[in-house]
Amino acid sequence: MTSNREKKRAVAQGVERLKSKPGWDPHEVTPRSPREALRELDQASKTEQAYTIKCESCKTRRREENDDTALCEEHLKEALGFGGE
């Protein structure tokens, strides 16, 4: 059976190994503000919505440019966060 001291030492060693890897130090990461996270979520939702709308202008643009991701000007603005609601 392992003692509590040995368990704590093993955990501390594991933490140190993680911290030594690039990008794993939690003190180096600045957390996003809740407002920024909400803004990003809102924009992701608008972008997804812009790609799911089936408007004729988007279909025409996709056909002309031979690009399945092409959007009409209005929906492109929405996807980029410049238009919409």
N, C-alpha and C positions, 0 to 999 in steps of 0.2 A: 504494500500500500504506500502511496506517496503522501508525504507530509504537505501541509499547507505552504510551508516555506519553499519546498521544491516546486510546487505548482506555480507559486508567484514568480519564482526565478524563471521557469519555463515560459510563462506568459511574457515577462519582461524581455527575455531573449527574442521571442517571436516578434514583439513590438519593435525592438531595435533592428531586427532583420528587415521588417517592412519599411521602417523609416529610412533605412540606408538605400532603398530602391528609389530611383528617380520618380518624383511625382507622388510619393506615398506619405509625405510628411503632412499631417493635418494642420500643423501650425503655419505652413507655407501657403495653404489654400485659403483664399478669402471667400467666405460663403456669400451666395447671392442674397440680396434682400428679398423679402416676400413680395414686394411690389414688382421687382424685376422679374422674378419667377412667374408672377401672374401675367405680366406683359408678354413674356416669351410664350406662355401657354396660350394666351389670346391670339397672338400672331400665328402660332402653329395651327390653331383652329381655323383661322381665316385662310391660311395658305391651303390647308386641306380642303376647305369648302370651295375655294376658287378652282381647284382641280377636279372636283366632283360635279360641278355645274356643267350641264350639257347645252351650251348655247350654240347657235348656228355660226356666230362669228369665230368662236374657238375652233369649231370643226373645220371651217374654211381655212383658218390660219394653219391648223395642223396638216391639212391636206396640201396647202401651197408650199409649206416649208418642209414637208415630209418629216415632221417631228411630233411624236406623240405627246410631248410635254408642252407644246406651244399653246399660248393663251392669247385671247384678244386683248386689246389695250386696256379695257376696263377691268378684266379679271387679272391681268398681269399687275396692274396697280394694286389691286386687293391683295394679291399674293405677296407683293413686296411691302405691304403695309401703308400704302399711300392713298387708299380709297376705301370704299365700303362704309360700314356703320361706324 
